[in-house]
Amino acid sequence: MEQLTHLPHIRNTHAGLNQWDPVHNSIFEVTFTAPRKLEGVTDLFNSDNITILKEQVVSVSGLDALQKIAAAGQQKFLGVDVSFLNPVLDSTTAEFTIVFNLNLDPREDKNYDALVLRLFKEWGKLSYNIATGHRALKKDYICDTLTISQANRDGIVWRSIIFHDVFITGMSNLDTLDYTSSEAATLSVTFRADYWEENLNNLDWNLDR
């Protein structure tokens, strides 16, 4: 009589026997670089503020766009379906959204008020400055890299995604003011990249460095 190969016991799982840790989607960080046009031109995009931007990240969504698999097509023969994979992808770009906290700094000697919003407002003006009509070239409105790193509980990175030539395509969550809401405000920013590198098991890269 046929029997199951794995009965429900801890000794029948590699994860249990070898003390494997699960992947936690809450252990990650995002590393930003400034858009080329604004890098070093304005104090707004200095290294300290870029670090603060990293600290204000709440969540990242849209990373399923990295899993590029050709869609299925089909033909008909005598009324029956014959399936195959299409030879081209529907899209080869990645578009993802990062949500940021919005905070105000009351210190008079620091100009951090609504820093996240101000940073992305300046970046957004490179696409089209509604006040002047100015539009920057792609070489100016992109940032060189944006890196998302996922780590284990000990801070050792097991997955890193390095997006190249990144630009923003939208900002949201600023639409509604509400007297009845107690929720802290956030800002959602959508990014787009045509090229990225994804590395797995990059165990010599630690988030503390």
C-alpha positions as protocol buffer text, in pm:
chain_id: "A"
residue {
  index: 1
  type: MET
  ca { x: 0 y: 0 z: 0 }
}
residue {
  index: 2
  type: GLU
  ca { x: 133 y: 342 z: -94 }
}
residue {
  index: 3
  type: GLN
  ca { x: 223 y: 569 z: 200 }
}
residue {
  index: 4
  type: LEU
  ca { x: 301 y: 938 z: 237 }
}
residue {
  index: 5
  type: THR
  ca { x: 674 y: 1018 z: 220 }
}
residue {
  index: 6
  type: HIS
  ca { x: 657 y: 1285 z: 492 }
}
residue {
  index: 7
  type: LEU
  ca { x: 456 y: 1229 z: 808 }
}
residue {
  index: 8
  type: PRO
  ca { x: 385 y: 1539 z: 1023 }
}
residue {
  index: 9
  type: HIS
  ca { x: 682 y: 1532 z: 1261 }
}
residue {
  index: 10
  type: ILE
  ca { x: 967 y: 1778 z: 1321 }
}
residue {
  index: 11
  type: ARG
  ca { x: 1225 y: 1511 z: 1229 }
}
residue {
  index: 12
  type: ASN
  ca { x: 1075 y: 1484 z: 882 }
}
residue {
  index: 13
  type: THR
  ca { x: 1151 y: 1843 z: 779 }
}
residue {
  index: 14
  type: HIS
  ca { x: 1488 y: 1994 z: 690 }
}
residue {
  index: 15
  type: ALA
  ca { x: 1369 y: 2327 z: 827 }
}
residue {
  index: 16
  type: GLY
  ca { x: 1307 y: 2178 z: 1170 }
}
residue {
  index: 17
  type: LEU
  ca { x: 1618 y: 1960 z: 1189 }
}
residue {
  index: 18
  type: ASN
  ca { x: 1853 y: 2236 z: 1071 }
}
residue {
  index: 19
  type: GLN
  ca { x: 1700 y: 2531 z: 1261 }
}
residue {
  index: 20
  type: TRP
  ca { x: 1611 y: 2726 z: 948 }
}
residue {
  index: 21
  type: ASP
  ca { x: 1480 y: 3079 z: 992 }
}
residue {
  index: 22
  type: PRO
  ca { x: 1182 y: 3200 z: 789 }
}
residue {
  index: 23
  type: VAL
  ca { x: 1204 y: 3498 z: 557 }
}
residue {
  index: 24
  type: HIS
  ca { x: 1055 y: 3809 z: 719 }
}
residue {
  index: 25
  type: ASN
  ca { x: 927 y: 4080 z: 486 }
}
residue {
  index: 26
  type: SER
  ca { x: 973 y: 4338 z: 762 }
}
residue {
  index: 27
  type: ILE
  ca { x: 1356 y: 4311 z: 766 }
}
residue {
  index: 28
  type: PHE
  ca { x: 1480 y: 4529 z: 482 }
}
residue {
  index: 29
  type: GLU
  ca { x: 1627 y: 4866 z: 400 }
}
residue {
  index: 30
  type: VAL
  ca { x: 1631 y: 5096 z: 98 }
}
residue {
  index: 31
  type: THR
  ca { x: 1942 y: 5289 z: -5 }
}
residue {
  index: 32
  type: PHE
  ca { x: 1894 y: 5597 z: -222 }
}
residue {
  index: 33
  type: THR
  ca { x: 2117 y: 5813 z: -438 }
}
residue {
  index: 34
  type: ALA
  ca { x: 2036 y: 6167 z: -549 }
}
residue {
  index: 35
  type: PRO
  ca { x: 1918 y: 6247 z: -903 }
}
residue {
  index: 36
  type: ARG
  ca { x: 2215 y: 6367 z: -1106 }
}
residue {
  index: 37
  type: LYS
  ca { x: 2076 y: 6717 z: -1168 }
}
residue {
  index: 38
  type: LEU
  ca { x: 2035 y: 6783 z: -796 }
}
residue {
  index: 39
  type: GLU
  ca { x: 2338 y: 6596 z: -662 }
}
residue {
  index: 40
  type: GLY
  ca { x: 2566 y: 6850 z: -495 }
}
residue {
  index: 41
  type: VAL
  ca { x: 2370 y: 7143 z: -642 }
}
residue {
  index: 42
  type: THR
  ca { x: 2131 y: 7193 z: -353 }
}
residue {
  index: 43
  type: ASP
  ca { x: 2189 y: 7123 z: 16 }
}
residue {
  index: 44
  type: LEU
  ca { x: 1855 y: 6942 z: 16 }
}
residue {
  index: 45
  type: PHE
  ca { x: 2016 y: 6632 z: -137 }
}
residue {
  index: 46
  type: ASN
  ca { x: 2322 y: 6610 z: 92 }
}
residue {
  index: 47
  type: SER
  ca { x: 2436 y: 6277 z: 236 }
}
residue {
  index: 48
  type: ASP
  ca { x: 2268 y: 6335 z: 575 }
}
residue {
  index: 49
  type: ASN
  ca { x: 1930 y: 6395 z: 415 }
}
residue {
  index: 50
  type: ILE
  ca { x: 1965 y: 6091 z: 189 }
}
residue {
  index: 51
  type: THR
  ca { x: 2025 y: 5885 z: 506 }
}
residue {
  index: 52
  type: ILE
  ca { x: 1714 y: 6037 z: 666 }
}
residue {
  index: 53
  type: LEU
  ca { x: 1519 y: 5935 z: 356 }
}
residue {
  index: 54
  type: LYS
  ca { x: 1622 y: 5574 z: 421 }
}
residue {
  index: 55
  type: GLU
  ca { x: 1501 y: 5600 z: 781 }
}
residue {
  index: 56
  type: GLN
  ca { x: 1154 y: 5721 z: 677 }
}
residue {
  index: 57
  type: VAL
  ca { x: 1067 y: 5423 z: 457 }
}
residue {
  index: 58
  type: VAL
  ca { x: 752 y: 5239 z: 569 }
}
residue {
  index: 59
  type: SER
  ca { x: 696 y: 4982 z: 294 }
}
residue {
  index: 60
  type: VAL
  ca { x: 786 y: 4876 z: -58 }
}
residue {
  index: 61
  type: SER
  ca { x: 535 y: 4726 z: -302 }
}
residue {
  index: 62
  type: GLY
  ca { x: 536 y: 4621 z: -666 }
}
residue {
  index: 63
  type: LEU
  ca { x: 839 y: 4392 z: -654 }
}
residue {
  index: 64
  type: ASP
  ca { x: 643 y: 4117 z: -828 }
}
residue {
  index: 65
  type: ALA
  ca { x: 724 y: 4316 z: -1143 }
}
residue {
  index: 66
  type: LEU
  ca { x: 1074 y: 4167 z: -1119 }
}
residue {
  index: 67
  type: GLN
  ca { x: 946 y: 3816 z: -1178 }
}
residue {
  index: 68
  type: LYS
  ca { x: 943 y: 3827 z: -1556 }
}
residue {
  index: 69
  type: ILE
  ca { x: 781 y: 3521 z: -1714 }
}
residue {
  index: 70
  type: ALA
  ca { x: 646 y: 3506 z: -2066 }
}
residue {
  index: 71
  type: ALA
  ca { x: 268 y: 3487 z: -2085 }
}
residue {
  index: 72
  type: ALA
  ca { x: 92 y: 3190 z: -2240 }
}
residue {
  index: 73
  type: GLY
  ca { x: -43 y: 3195 z: -2594 }
}
residue {
  index: 74
  type: GLN
  ca { x: -252 y: 2940 z: -2776 }
}
residue {
  index: 75
  type: GLN
  ca { x: -356 y: 2811 z: -3114 }
}
residue {
  index: 76
  type: LYS
  ca { x: -661 y: 2616 z: -3222 }
}
residue {
  index: 77
  type: PHE
  ca { x: -635 y: 2281 z: -3402 }
}
residue {
  index: 78
  type: LEU
  ca { x: -958 y: 2105 z: -3490 }
}
residue {
  index: 79
  type: GLY
  ca { x: -1127 y: 2299 z: -3210 }
}
residue {
  index: 80
  type: VAL
  ca { x: -882 y: 2207 z: -2931 }
}
residue {
  index: 81
  type: ASP
  ca { x: -634 y: 2436 z: -2759 }
}
residue {
  index: 82
  type: VAL
  ca { x: -259 y: 2402 z: -2802 }
}
residue {
  index: 83
  type: SER
  ca { x: -72 y: 2617 z: -2548 }
}
residue {
  index: 84
  type: PHE
  ca { x: 276 y: 2764 z: -2564 }
}
residue {
  index: 85
  type: LEU
  ca { x: 481 y: 3047 z: -2414 }
}
residue {
  index: 86
  type: ASN
  ca { x: 488 y: 3374 z: -2604 }
}
residue {
  index: 87
  type: PRO
  ca { x: 831 y: 3469 z: -2742 }
}
residue {
  index: 88
  type: VAL
  ca { x: 824 y: 3823 z: -2599 }
}
residue {
  index: 89
  type: LEU
  ca { x: 743 y: 3969 z: -2257 }
}
residue {
  index: 90
  type: ASP
  ca { x: 452 y: 4206 z: -2205 }
}
residue {
  index: 91
  type: SER
  ca { x: 689 y: 4445 z: -2026 }
}
residue {
  index: 92
  type: THR
  ca { x: 1058 y: 4450 z: -1936 }
}
residue {
  index: 93
  type: THR
  ca { x: 1044 y: 4744 z: -1694 }
}
residue {
  index: 94
  type: ALA
  ca { x: 997 y: 4751 z: -1317 }
}
residue {
  index: 95
  type: GLU
  ca { x: 765 y: 5000 z: -1149 }
}
residue {
  index: 96
  type: PHE
  ca { x: 741 y: 4991 z: -771 }
}
residue {
  index: 97
  type: THR
  ca { x: 608 y: 5210 z: -492 }
}
residue {
  index: 98
  type: ILE
  ca { x: 772 y: 5316 z: -166 }
}
residue {
  index: 99
  type: VAL
  ca { x: 570 y: 5463 z: 121 }
}
residue {
  index: 100
  type: PHE
  ca { x: 742 y: 5716 z: 349 }
}
residue {
  index: 101
  type: ASN
  ca { x: 658 y: 5869 z: 685 }
}
residue {
  index: 102
  type: LEU
  ca { x: 615 y: 6246 z: 686 }
}
residue {
  index: 103
  type: ASN
  ca { x: 762 y: 6428 z: 986 }
}
residue {
  index: 104
  type: LEU
  ca { x: 824 y: 6783 z: 1101 }
}
residue {
  index: 105
  type: ASP
  ca { x: 1137 y: 6895 z: 1290 }
}
residue {
  index: 106
  type: PRO
  ca { x: 1074 y: 7184 z: 1533 }
}
residue {
  index: 107
  type: ARG
  ca { x: 1442 y: 7272 z: 1587 }
}
residue {
  index: 108
  type: GLU
  ca { x: 1526 y: 7615 z: 1456 }
}
residue {
  index: 109
  type: ASP
  ca { x: 1884 y: 7520 z: 1371 }
}
residue {
  index: 110
  type: LYS
  ca { x: 1776 y: 7230 z: 1149 }
}
residue {
  index: 111
  type: ASN
  ca { x: 1584 y: 7260 z: 825 }
}
residue {
  index: 112
  type: TYR
  ca { x: 1425 y: 6916 z: 822 }
}
residue {
  index: 113
  type: ASP
  ca { x: 1058 y: 7020 z: 814 }
}
residue {
  index: 114
  type: ALA
  ca { x: 864 y: 6794 z: 575 }
}
residue {
  index: 115
  type: LEU
  ca { x: 1202 y: 6685 z: 441 }
}
residue {
  index: 116
  type: VAL
  ca { x: 1075 y: 6380 z: 253 }
}
residue {
  index: 117
  type: LEU
  ca { x: 804 y: 6580 z: 77 }
}
residue {
  index: 118
  type: ARG
  ca { x: 1047 y: 6858 z: -13 }
}
residue {
  index: 119
  type: LEU
  ca { x: 1301 y: 6612 z: -153 }
}
residue {
  index: 120
  type: PHE
  ca { x: 1053 y: 6449 z: -387 }
}
residue {
  index: 121
  type: LYS
  ca { x: 892 y: 6779 z: -482 }
}
residue {
  index: 122
  type: GLU
  ca { x: 1231 y: 6895 z: -610 }
}
residue {
  index: 123
  type: TRP
  ca { x: 1288 y: 6564 z: -789 }
}
residue {
  index: 124
  type: GLY
  ca { x: 942 y: 6586 z: -945 }
}
residue {
  index: 125
  type: LYS
  ca { x: 1014 y: 6931 z: -1085 }
}
residue {
  index: 126
  type: LEU
  ca { x: 1280 y: 6773 z: -1308 }
}
residue {
  index: 127
  type: SER
  ca { x: 1008 y: 6588 z: -1500 }
}
residue {
  index: 128
  type: TYR
  ca { x: 802 y: 6903 z: -1553 }
}
residue {
  index: 129
  type: ASN
  ca { x: 823 y: 7220 z: -1347 }
}
residue {
  index: 130
  type: ILE
  ca { x: 466 y: 7347 z: -1352 }
}
residue {
  index: 131
  type: ALA
  ca { x: 582 y: 7694 z: -1240 }
}
residue {
  index: 132
  type: THR
  ca { x: 829 y: 7748 z: -1524 }
}
residue {
  index: 133
  type: GLY
  ca { x: 760 y: 7482 z: -1789 }
}
residue {
  index: 134
  type: HIS
  ca { x: 1117 y: 7353 z: -1759 }
}
residue {
  index: 135
  type: ARG
  ca { x: 1178 y: 6984 z: -1841 }
}
residue {
  index: 136
  type: ALA
  ca { x: 1508 y: 6811 z: -1764 }
}
residue {
  index: 137
  type: LEU
  ca { x: 1679 y: 6552 z: -1982 }
}
residue {
  index: 138
  type: LYS
  ca { x: 1683 y: 6187 z: -1878 }
}
residue {
  index: 139
  type: LYS
  ca { x: 2051 y: 6203 z: -1784 }
}
residue {
  index: 140
  type: ASP
  ca { x: 1956 y: 6469 z: -1527 }
}
residue {
  index: 141
  type: TYR
  ca { x: 1629 y: 6338 z: -1380 }
}
residue {
  index: 142
  type: ILE
  ca { x: 1749 y: 5983 z: -1305 }
}
residue {
  index: 143
  type: CYS
  ca { x: 1943 y: 5867 z: -1003 }
}
residue {
  index: 144
  type: ASP
  ca { x: 2223 y: 5619 z: -1061 }
}
residue {
  index: 145
  type: THR
  ca { x: 2101 y: 5347 z: -825 }
}
residue {
  index: 146
  type: LEU
  ca { x: 1832 y: 5257 z: -576 }
}
residue {
  index: 147
  type: THR
  ca { x: 1904 y: 4945 z: -371 }
}
residue {
  index: 148
  type: ILE
  ca { x: 1660 y: 4729 z: -175 }
}
residue {
  index: 149
  type: SER
  ca { x: 1820 y: 4482 z: 66 }
}
residue {
  index: 150
  type: GLN
  ca { x: 1644 y: 4202 z: 253 }
}
residue {
  index: 151
  type: ALA
  ca { x: 1817 y: 4046 z: 552 }
}
residue {
  index: 152
  type: ASN
  ca { x: 1780 y: 3776 z: 814 }
}
residue {
  index: 153
  type: ARG
  ca { x: 1722 y: 3848 z: 1184 }
}
residue {
  index: 154
  type: ASP
  ca { x: 2095 y: 3900 z: 1232 }
}
residue {
  index: 155
  type: GLY
  ca { x: 2113 y: 4172 z: 965 }
}
residue {
  index: 156
  type: ILE
  ca { x: 2291 y: 3956 z: 707 }
}
residue {
  index: 157
  type: VAL
  ca { x: 2159 y: 4035 z: 359 }
}
residue {
  index: 158
  type: TRP
  ca { x: 2032 y: 3735 z: 165 }
}
residue {
  index: 159
  type: ARG
  ca { x: 1876 y: 3928 z: -124 }
}
residue {
  index: 160
  type: SER
  ca { x: 1965 y: 4260 z: -283 }
}
residue {
  index: 161
  type: ILE
  ca { x: 1803 y: 4436 z: -577 }
}
residue {
  index: 162
  type: ILE
  ca { x: 2000 y: 4717 z: -740 }
}
residue {
  index: 163
  type: PHE
  ca { x: 1790 y: 4930 z: -973 }
}
residue {
  index: 164
  type: HIS
  ca { x: 1981 y: 5145 z: -1224 }
}
residue {
  index: 165
  type: ASP
  ca { x: 1886 y: 5479 z: -1383 }
}
residue {
  index: 166
  type: VAL
  ca { x: 1581 y: 5523 z: -1164 }
}
residue {
  index: 167
  type: PHE
  ca { x: 1326 y: 5803 z: -1194 }
}
residue {
  index: 168
  type: ILE
  ca { x: 996 y: 5887 z: -1025 }
}
residue {
  index: 169
  type: THR
  ca { x: 662 y: 5870 z: -1207 }
}
residue {
  index: 170
  type: GLY
  ca { x: 417 y: 5972 z: -937 }
}
residue {
  index: 171
  type: MET
  ca { x: 344 y: 6086 z: -582 }
}
residue {
  index: 172
  type: SER
  ca { x: 23 y: 6023 z: -388 }
}
residue {
  index: 173
  type: ASN
  ca { x: -143 y: 6006 z: -42 }
}
residue {
  index: 174
  type: LEU
  ca { x: -166 y: 6386 z: -30 }
}
residue {
  index: 175
  type: ASP
  ca { x: -520 y: 6401 z: -164 }
}
residue {
  index: 176
  type: THR
  ca { x: -737 y: 6415 z: 148 }
}
residue {
  index: 177
  type: LEU
  ca { x: -741 y: 6609 z: 476 }
}
residue {
  index: 178
  type: ASP
  ca { x: -977 y: 6469 z: 741 }
}
residue {
  index: 179
  type: TYR
  ca { x: -1075 y: 6615 z: 1082 }
}
residue {
  index: 180
  type: THR
  ca { x: -1179 y: 6268 z: 1203 }
}
residue {
  index: 181
  type: SER
  ca { x: -852 y: 6089 z: 1122 }
}
residue {
  index: 182
  type: SER
  ca { x: -578 y: 6018 z: 1378 }
}
residue {
  index: 183
  type: GLU
  ca { x: -345 y: 5841 z: 1136 }
}
residue {
  index: 184
  type: ALA
  ca { x: -2 y: 5989 z: 1072 }
}
residue {
  index: 185
  type: ALA
  ca { x: 41 y: 6112 z: 717 }
}
residue {
  index: 186
  type: THR
  ca { x: 250 y: 5921 z: 464 }
}
residue {
  index: 187
  type: LEU
  ca { x: 376 y: 5985 z: 112 }
}
residue {
  index: 188
  type: SER
  ca { x: 371 y: 5722 z: -164 }
}
residue {
  index: 189
  type: VAL
  ca { x: 626 y: 5760 z: -441 }
}
residue {
  index: 190
  type: THR
  ca { x: 632 y: 5546 z: -755 }
}
residue {
  index: 191
  type: PHE
  ca { x: 967 y: 5466 z: -915 }
}
residue {
  index: 192
  type: ARG
  ca { x: 1052 y: 5316 z: -1254 }
}
residue {
  index: 193
  type: ALA
  ca { x: 1363 y: 5143 z: -1386 }
}
residue {
  index: 194
  type: ASP
  ca { x: 1443 y: 4956 z: -1708 }
}
residue {
  index: 195
  type: TYR
  ca { x: 1742 y: 4769 z: -1568 }
}
residue {
  index: 196
  type: TRP
  ca { x: 1824 y: 4600 z: -1238 }
}
residue {
  index: 197
  type: GLU
  ca { x: 2041 y: 4333 z: -1082 }
}
residue {
  index: 198
  type: GLU
  ca { x: 1907 y: 4084 z: -829 }
}
residue {
  index: 199
  type: ASN
  ca { x: 2151 y: 3896 z: -608 }
}
residue {
  index: 200
  type: LEU
  ca { x: 2061 y: 3609 z: -378 }
}
residue {
  index: 201
  type: ASN
  ca { x: 2267 y: 3469 z: -89 }
}
residue {
  index: 202
  type: ASN
  ca { x: 2500 y: 3767 z: -85 }
}
residue {
  index: 203
  type: LEU
  ca { x: 2601 y: 3671 z: 266 }
}
residue {
  index: 204
  type: ASP
  ca { x: 2908 y: 3894 z: 294 }
}
residue {
  index: 205
  type: TRP
  ca { x: 2693 y: 4211 z: 285 }
}
residue {
  index: 206
  type: ASN
  ca { x: 2570 y: 4323 z: 627 }
}
residue {
  index: 207
  type: LEU
  ca { x: 2311 y: 4596 z: 687 }
}
residue {
  index: 208
  type: ASP
  ca { x: 2524 y: 4740 z: 970 }
}
residue {
  index: 209
  type: ARG
  ca { x: 2806 y: 4837 z: 731 }
}
